[in-house]
Amino acid sequence: QVQLVESGGGLVEPGGSLRLSCHVSASLDTFDPVAWYRQAPGKQREELANIRRNFMPYYGASVQGRFIISKDNSKNMVYLQMNGLKPEDTAVYYCKLQNGLTNYWGQGIQVTVSS
């Protein structure tokens, strides 16, 4: 069973930055794409960004220009650099991997943007 463990969340002031990390227990080459999602209270889970096996990224409109997704295949790590954070970015953030029709999710990590 593939395991994903997110880290790096917490409380940050508006305008600040955080870097989320997702450690995967299997080779990232197995998955295409790898992605970050978030879910705020009372809202649907939202895809923020994904990165393909060929390292081509995609960004959702809400984070375009502020967040950067990256991965390190040698470490089985996926990252989400979050800059210019806003209170509306407050949510639980999830790492997701896709292998064909099968999706694997992390347990989620809280990010709170507040002064």
Rosetta constraint file for C-alpha pairs under 8 A:
AtomPair CA 2 CA 24 HARMONIC 7.16 0.50
AtomPair CA 2 CA 25 HARMONIC 5.75 0.50
AtomPair CA 2 CA 26 HARMONIC 6.31 0.50
AtomPair CA 2 CA 104 HARMONIC 7.13 0.50
AtomPair CA 3 CA 24 HARMONIC 5.83 0.50
AtomPair CA 3 CA 25 HARMONIC 5.26 0.50
AtomPair CA 3 CA 26 HARMONIC 7.75 0.50
AtomPair CA 3 CA 104 HARMONIC 7.84 0.50
AtomPair CA 3 CA 106 HARMONIC 7.15 0.50
AtomPair CA 4 CA 22 HARMONIC 6.29 0.50
AtomPair CA 4 CA 23 HARMONIC 5.59 0.50
AtomPair CA 4 CA 24 HARMONIC 4.66 0.50
AtomPair CA 4 CA 25 HARMONIC 6.54 0.50
AtomPair CA 4 CA 95 HARMONIC 7.24 0.50
AtomPair CA 4 CA 104 HARMONIC 7.75 0.50
AtomPair CA 4 CA 105 HARMONIC 6.68 0.50
AtomPair CA 4 CA 106 HARMONIC 4.71 0.50
AtomPair CA 4 CA 107 HARMONIC 7.49 0.50
AtomPair CA 5 CA 22 HARMONIC 5.35 0.50
AtomPair CA 5 CA 23 HARMONIC 5.19 0.50
AtomPair CA 5 CA 24 HARMONIC 6.70 0.50
AtomPair CA 5 CA 106 HARMONIC 5.70 0.50
AtomPair CA 5 CA 107 HARMONIC 6.89 0.50
AtomPair CA 6 CA 20 HARMONIC 6.91 0.50
AtomPair CA 6 CA 21 HARMONIC 5.50 0.50
AtomPair CA 6 CA 22 HARMONIC 4.31 0.50
AtomPair CA 6 CA 23 HARMONIC 6.49 0.50
AtomPair CA 6 CA 94 HARMONIC 7.28 0.50
AtomPair CA 6 CA 95 HARMONIC 6.88 0.50
AtomPair CA 6 CA 106 HARMONIC 6.50 0.50
AtomPair CA 6 CA 107 HARMONIC 7.26 0.50
AtomPair CA 6 CA 108 HARMONIC 6.45 0.50
AtomPair CA 6 CA 109 HARMONIC 6.28 0.50
AtomPair CA 7 CA 20 HARMONIC 5.76 0.50
AtomPair CA 7 CA 21 HARMONIC 5.20 0.50
AtomPair CA 7 CA 22 HARMONIC 6.43 0.50
AtomPair CA 7 CA 109 HARMONIC 6.74 0.50
AtomPair CA 8 CA 18 HARMONIC 7.01 0.50
AtomPair CA 8 CA 19 HARMONIC 5.93 0.50
AtomPair CA 8 CA 20 HARMONIC 4.61 0.50
AtomPair CA 8 CA 21 HARMONIC 6.10 0.50
AtomPair CA 8 CA 109 HARMONIC 7.96 0.50
AtomPair CA 9 CA 18 HARMONIC 7.05 0.50
AtomPair CA 9 CA 19 HARMONIC 7.54 0.50
AtomPair CA 9 CA 20 HARMONIC 6.17 0.50
AtomPair CA 9 CA 109 HARMONIC 5.89 0.50
AtomPair CA 9 CA 110 HARMONIC 5.64 0.50
AtomPair CA 9 CA 111 HARMONIC 5.06 0.50
AtomPair CA 10 CA 110 HARMONIC 6.13 0.50
AtomPair CA 10 CA 111 HARMONIC 4.97 0.50
AtomPair CA 10 CA 112 HARMONIC 6.07 0.50
AtomPair CA 11 CA 111 HARMONIC 6.13 0.50
AtomPair CA 11 CA 112 HARMONIC 4.74 0.50
AtomPair CA 11 CA 113 HARMONIC 5.90 0.50
AtomPair CA 11 CA 114 HARMONIC 7.09 0.50
AtomPair CA 12 CA 16 HARMONIC 6.08 0.50
AtomPair CA 12 CA 17 HARMONIC 7.23 0.50
AtomPair CA 12 CA 18 HARMONIC 7.60 0.50
AtomPair CA 12 CA 85 HARMONIC 7.98 0.50
AtomPair CA 12 CA 111 HARMONIC 7.80 0.50
AtomPair CA 12 CA 112 HARMONIC 6.30 0.50
AtomPair CA 12 CA 113 HARMONIC 5.00 0.50
AtomPair CA 12 CA 114 HARMONIC 6.29 0.50
AtomPair CA 12 CA 115 HARMONIC 7.63 0.50
AtomPair CA 13 CA 85 HARMONIC 7.64 0.50
AtomPair CA 13 CA 113 HARMONIC 5.41 0.50
AtomPair CA 13 CA 114 HARMONIC 5.02 0.50
AtomPair CA 13 CA 115 HARMONIC 4.99 0.50
AtomPair CA 14 CA 84 HARMONIC 7.11 0.50
AtomPair CA 14 CA 85 HARMONIC 5.40 0.50
AtomPair CA 14 CA 86 HARMONIC 5.07 0.50
AtomPair CA 14 CA 87 HARMONIC 6.33 0.50
AtomPair CA 14 CA 113 HARMONIC 5.77 0.50
AtomPair CA 14 CA 114 HARMONIC 6.00 0.50
AtomPair CA 14 CA 115 HARMONIC 6.53 0.50
AtomPair CA 15 CA 83 HARMONIC 7.10 0.50
AtomPair CA 15 CA 84 HARMONIC 4.30 0.50
AtomPair CA 15 CA 85 HARMONIC 4.87 0.50
AtomPair CA 15 CA 86 HARMONIC 6.34 0.50
AtomPair CA 16 CA 83 HARMONIC 6.23 0.50
AtomPair CA 16 CA 84 HARMONIC 5.60 0.50
AtomPair CA 16 CA 85 HARMONIC 5.49 0.50
AtomPair CA 17 CA 81 HARMONIC 7.46 0.50
AtomPair CA 17 CA 82 HARMONIC 5.38 0.50
AtomPair CA 17 CA 83 HARMONIC 4.46 0.50
AtomPair CA 17 CA 84 HARMONIC 6.27 0.50
AtomPair CA 17 CA 85 HARMONIC 6.21 0.50
AtomPair CA 18 CA 81 HARMONIC 6.17 0.50
AtomPair CA 18 CA 82 HARMONIC 5.24 0.50
AtomPair CA 18 CA 83 HARMONIC 6.80 0.50
AtomPair CA 19 CA 79 HARMONIC 6.79 0.50
AtomPair CA 19 CA 80 HARMONIC 5.56 0.50
AtomPair CA 19 CA 81 HARMONIC 4.38 0.50
AtomPair CA 19 CA 82 HARMONIC 5.89 0.50
AtomPair CA 20 CA 79 HARMONIC 5.53 0.50
AtomPair CA 20 CA 80 HARMONIC 5.00 0.50
AtomPair CA 20 CA 81 HARMONIC 6.42 0.50
AtomPair CA 20 CA 82 HARMONIC 7.81 0.50
AtomPair CA 21 CA 77 HARMONIC 6.74 0.50
AtomPair CA 21 CA 78 HARMONIC 5.77 0.50
AtomPair CA 21 CA 79 HARMONIC 4.55 0.50
AtomPair CA 21 CA 80 HARMONIC 6.53 0.50
AtomPair CA 22 CA 77 HARMONIC 5.52 0.50
AtomPair CA 22 CA 78 HARMONIC 4.99 0.50
AtomPair CA 22 CA 79 HARMONIC 6.24 0.50
AtomPair CA 22 CA 95 HARMONIC 6.36 0.50
AtomPair CA 22 CA 106 HARMONIC 7.99 0.50
AtomPair CA 23 CA 76 HARMONIC 6.01 0.50
AtomPair CA 23 CA 77 HARMONIC 4.73 0.50
AtomPair CA 23 CA 78 HARMONIC 6.64 0.50
AtomPair CA 24 CA 28 HARMONIC 7.40 0.50
AtomPair CA 24 CA 76 HARMONIC 5.39 0.50
AtomPair CA 24 CA 77 HARMONIC 6.19 0.50
AtomPair CA 24 CA 78 HARMONIC 7.96 0.50
AtomPair CA 25 CA 76 HARMONIC 7.15 0.50
AtomPair CA 26 CA 30 HARMONIC 7.63 0.50
AtomPair CA 26 CA 76 HARMONIC 6.86 0.50
AtomPair CA 27 CA 31 HARMONIC 7.91 0.50
AtomPair CA 27 CA 73 HARMONIC 7.04 0.50
AtomPair CA 27 CA 76 HARMONIC 5.93 0.50
AtomPair CA 28 CA 73 HARMONIC 5.69 0.50
AtomPair CA 28 CA 76 HARMONIC 5.69 0.50
AtomPair CA 28 CA 77 HARMONIC 7.85 0.50
AtomPair CA 29 CA 53 HARMONIC 6.51 0.50
AtomPair CA 29 CA 73 HARMONIC 7.11 0.50
AtomPair CA 30 CA 99 HARMONIC 6.64 0.50
AtomPair CA 31 CA 53 HARMONIC 7.19 0.50
AtomPair CA 31 CA 97 HARMONIC 5.93 0.50
AtomPair CA 31 CA 98 HARMONIC 5.26 0.50
AtomPair CA 31 CA 99 HARMONIC 4.86 0.50
AtomPair CA 32 CA 51 HARMONIC 7.67 0.50
AtomPair CA 32 CA 52 HARMONIC 5.35 0.50
AtomPair CA 32 CA 53 HARMONIC 5.42 0.50
AtomPair CA 32 CA 97 HARMONIC 7.04 0.50
AtomPair CA 32 CA 98 HARMONIC 5.55 0.50
AtomPair CA 32 CA 99 HARMONIC 6.14 0.50
AtomPair CA 32 CA 100 HARMONIC 7.87 0.50
AtomPair CA 33 CA 50 HARMONIC 6.17 0.50
AtomPair CA 33 CA 51 HARMONIC 5.49 0.50
AtomPair CA 33 CA 52 HARMONIC 4.44 0.50
AtomPair CA 33 CA 53 HARMONIC 6.30 0.50
AtomPair CA 33 CA 97 HARMONIC 6.36 0.50
AtomPair CA 33 CA 98 HARMONIC 5.77 0.50
AtomPair CA 33 CA 99 HARMONIC 7.87 0.50
AtomPair CA 34 CA 50 HARMONIC 5.52 0.50
AtomPair CA 34 CA 51 HARMONIC 5.57 0.50
AtomPair CA 34 CA 52 HARMONIC 6.60 0.50
AtomPair CA 34 CA 78 HARMONIC 7.66 0.50
AtomPair CA 34 CA 95 HARMONIC 7.49 0.50
AtomPair CA 34 CA 96 HARMONIC 5.82 0.50
AtomPair CA 34 CA 97 HARMONIC 4.55 0.50
AtomPair CA 34 CA 98 HARMONIC 6.38 0.50
AtomPair CA 35 CA 47 HARMONIC 7.39 0.50
AtomPair CA 35 CA 48 HARMONIC 7.50 0.50
AtomPair CA 35 CA 49 HARMONIC 5.61 0.50
AtomPair CA 35 CA 50 HARMONIC 3.95 0.50
AtomPair CA 35 CA 51 HARMONIC 6.32 0.50
AtomPair CA 35 CA 95 HARMONIC 5.83 0.50
AtomPair CA 35 CA 96 HARMONIC 5.10 0.50
AtomPair CA 35 CA 97 HARMONIC 6.33 0.50
AtomPair CA 36 CA 47 HARMONIC 6.21 0.50
AtomPair CA 36 CA 48 HARMONIC 5.62 0.50
AtomPair CA 36 CA 49 HARMONIC 5.48 0.50
AtomPair CA 36 CA 50 HARMONIC 6.31 0.50
AtomPair CA 36 CA 80 HARMONIC 7.41 0.50
AtomPair CA 36 CA 93 HARMONIC 6.99 0.50
AtomPair CA 36 CA 94 HARMONIC 5.62 0.50
AtomPair CA 36 CA 95 HARMONIC 4.67 0.50
AtomPair CA 36 CA 96 HARMONIC 6.06 0.50
AtomPair CA 37 CA 45 HARMONIC 6.57 0.50
AtomPair CA 37 CA 46 HARMONIC 5.33 0.50
AtomPair CA 37 CA 47 HARMONIC 4.30 0.50
AtomPair CA 37 CA 48 HARMONIC 5.21 0.50
AtomPair CA 37 CA 49 HARMONIC 7.20 0.50
AtomPair CA 37 CA 93 HARMONIC 5.72 0.50
AtomPair CA 37 CA 94 HARMONIC 5.04 0.50
AtomPair CA 37 CA 95 HARMONIC 6.36 0.50
AtomPair CA 37 CA 96 HARMONIC 7.30 0.50
AtomPair CA 38 CA 45 HARMONIC 5.56 0.50
AtomPair CA 38 CA 46 HARMONIC 5.36 0.50
AtomPair CA 38 CA 47 HARMONIC 6.66 0.50
AtomPair CA 38 CA 48 HARMONIC 7.07 0.50
AtomPair CA 38 CA 91 HARMONIC 5.97 0.50
AtomPair CA 38 CA 92 HARMONIC 5.41 0.50
AtomPair CA 38 CA 93 HARMONIC 4.18 0.50
AtomPair CA 38 CA 94 HARMONIC 5.75 0.50
AtomPair CA 39 CA 43 HARMONIC 6.28 0.50
AtomPair CA 39 CA 44 HARMONIC 6.05 0.50
AtomPair CA 39 CA 45 HARMONIC 4.39 0.50
AtomPair CA 39 CA 46 HARMONIC 6.20 0.50
AtomPair CA 39 CA 91 HARMONIC 5.32 0.50
AtomPair CA 39 CA 92 HARMONIC 5.33 0.50
AtomPair CA 39 CA 93 HARMONIC 6.55 0.50
AtomPair CA 40 CA 44 HARMONIC 7.33 0.50
AtomPair CA 40 CA 45 HARMONIC 7.41 0.50
AtomPair CA 40 CA 90 HARMONIC 6.58 0.50
AtomPair CA 40 CA 91 HARMONIC 4.25 0.50
AtomPair CA 40 CA 92 HARMONIC 6.33 0.50
AtomPair CA 41 CA 91 HARMONIC 7.08 0.50
AtomPair CA 47 CA 60 HARMONIC 6.74 0.50
AtomPair CA 48 CA 59 HARMONIC 5.88 0.50
AtomPair CA 48 CA 60 HARMONIC 4.99 0.50
AtomPair CA 48 CA 62 HARMONIC 7.44 0.50
AtomPair CA 48 CA 63 HARMONIC 6.53 0.50
AtomPair CA 49 CA 57 HARMONIC 7.10 0.50
AtomPair CA 49 CA 58 HARMONIC 5.34 0.50
AtomPair CA 49 CA 59 HARMONIC 4.35 0.50
AtomPair CA 49 CA 60 HARMONIC 5.94 0.50
AtomPair CA 49 CA 68 HARMONIC 7.94 0.50
AtomPair CA 49 CA 69 HARMONIC 6.50 0.50
AtomPair CA 50 CA 57 HARMONIC 5.67 0.50
AtomPair CA 50 CA 58 HARMONIC 5.23 0.50
AtomPair CA 50 CA 59 HARMONIC 6.75 0.50
AtomPair CA 50 CA 69 HARMONIC 6.86 0.50
AtomPair CA 51 CA 55 HARMONIC 5.56 0.50
AtomPair CA 51 CA 56 HARMONIC 5.49 0.50
AtomPair CA 51 CA 57 HARMONIC 4.27 0.50
AtomPair CA 51 CA 58 HARMONIC 6.28 0.50
AtomPair CA 51 CA 69 HARMONIC 6.86 0.50
AtomPair CA 51 CA 70 HARMONIC 7.08 0.50
AtomPair CA 51 CA 71 HARMONIC 7.94 0.50
AtomPair CA 52 CA 56 HARMONIC 5.23 0.50
AtomPair CA 52 CA 57 HARMONIC 6.41 0.50
AtomPair CA 55 CA 70 HARMONIC 7.87 0.50
AtomPair CA 57 CA 69 HARMONIC 7.07 0.50
AtomPair CA 59 CA 63 HARMONIC 6.58 0.50
AtomPair CA 59 CA 64 HARMONIC 5.43 0.50
AtomPair CA 60 CA 64 HARMONIC 5.92 0.50
AtomPair CA 63 CA 67 HARMONIC 5.54 0.50
AtomPair CA 66 CA 82 HARMONIC 6.21 0.50
AtomPair CA 66 CA 83 HARMONIC 5.15 0.50
AtomPair CA 66 CA 84 HARMONIC 6.10 0.50
AtomPair CA 66 CA 85 HARMONIC 7.90 0.50
AtomPair CA 67 CA 80 HARMONIC 6.65 0.50
AtomPair CA 67 CA 81 HARMONIC 5.44 0.50
AtomPair CA 67 CA 82 HARMONIC 4.50 0.50
AtomPair CA 67 CA 83 HARMONIC 5.95 0.50
AtomPair CA 68 CA 79 HARMONIC 8.00 0.50
AtomPair CA 68 CA 80 HARMONIC 5.63 0.50
AtomPair CA 68 CA 81 HARMONIC 5.01 0.50
AtomPair CA 68 CA 82 HARMONIC 6.63 0.50
AtomPair CA 69 CA 78 HARMONIC 7.47 0.50
AtomPair CA 69 CA 79 HARMONIC 5.68 0.50
AtomPair CA 69 CA 80 HARMONIC 4.63 0.50
AtomPair CA 69 CA 81 HARMONIC 6.42 0.50
AtomPair CA 70 CA 78 HARMONIC 5.90 0.50
AtomPair CA 70 CA 79 HARMONIC 5.18 0.50
AtomPair CA 70 CA 80 HARMONIC 6.55 0.50
AtomPair CA 71 CA 76 HARMONIC 7.60 0.50
AtomPair CA 71 CA 77 HARMONIC 5.62 0.50
AtomPair CA 71 CA 78 HARMONIC 4.24 0.50
AtomPair CA 71 CA 79 HARMONIC 5.86 0.50
AtomPair CA 72 CA 76 HARMONIC 5.99 0.50
AtomPair CA 72 CA 77 HARMONIC 5.25 0.50
AtomPair CA 72 CA 78 HARMONIC 6.42 0.50
AtomPair CA 73 CA 77 HARMONIC 6.53 0.50
AtomPair CA 85 CA 89 HARMONIC 6.41 0.50
AtomPair CA 85 CA 113 HARMONIC 6.72 0.50
AtomPair CA 86 CA 90 HARMONIC 7.59 0.50
AtomPair CA 86 CA 113 HARMONIC 6.09 0.50
AtomPair CA 86 CA 114 HARMONIC 7.98 0.50
AtomPair CA 87 CA 112 HARMONIC 7.34 0.50
AtomPair CA 87 CA 113 HARMONIC 4.69 0.50
AtomPair CA 87 CA 114 HARMONIC 5.83 0.50
AtomPair CA 88 CA 113 HARMONIC 7.52 0.50
AtomPair CA 89 CA 111 HARMONIC 7.60 0.50
AtomPair CA 89 CA 112 HARMONIC 7.40 0.50
AtomPair CA 89 CA 113 HARMONIC 6.63 0.50
AtomPair CA 90 CA 110 HARMONIC 7.75 0.50
AtomPair CA 90 CA 111 HARMONIC 5.44 0.50
AtomPair CA 90 CA 112 HARMONIC 4.54 0.50
AtomPair CA 90 CA 113 HARMONIC 5.43 0.50
AtomPair CA 91 CA 110 HARMONIC 6.04 0.50
AtomPair CA 91 CA 111 HARMONIC 5.59 0.50
AtomPair CA 91 CA 112 HARMONIC 6.63 0.50
AtomPair CA 92 CA 108 HARMONIC 5.80 0.50
AtomPair CA 92 CA 109 HARMONIC 5.22 0.50
AtomPair CA 92 CA 110 HARMONIC 4.38 0.50
AtomPair CA 92 CA 111 HARMONIC 6.05 0.50
AtomPair CA 93 CA 108 HARMONIC 5.26 0.50
AtomPair CA 93 CA 109 HARMONIC 5.22 0.50
AtomPair CA 93 CA 110 HARMONIC 6.24 0.50
AtomPair CA 93 CA 111 HARMONIC 6.99 0.50
AtomPair CA 94 CA 105 HARMONIC 6.78 0.50
AtomPair CA 94 CA 106 HARMONIC 5.72 0.50
AtomPair CA 94 CA 107 HARMONIC 6.82 0.50
AtomPair CA 94 CA 108 HARMONIC 4.52 0.50
AtomPair CA 94 CA 109 HARMONIC 6.63 0.50
AtomPair CA 95 CA 105 HARMONIC 5.90 0.50
AtomPair CA 95 CA 106 HARMONIC 5.33 0.50
AtomPair CA 95 CA 108 HARMONIC 7.20 0.50
AtomPair CA 96 CA 103 HARMONIC 6.76 0.50
AtomPair CA 96 CA 104 HARMONIC 5.52 0.50
AtomPair CA 96 CA 105 HARMONIC 4.60 0.50
AtomPair CA 96 CA 106 HARMONIC 6.47 0.50
AtomPair CA 97 CA 103 HARMONIC 5.66 0.50
AtomPair CA 97 CA 104 HARMONIC 5.08 0.50
AtomPair CA 97 CA 105 HARMONIC 6.63 0.50
AtomPair CA 98 CA 102 HARMONIC 5.76 0.50
AtomPair CA 98 CA 103 HARMONIC 4.58 0.50
AtomPair CA 98 CA 104 HARMONIC 6.41 0.50
AtomPair CA 99 CA 103 HARMONIC 6.44 0.50
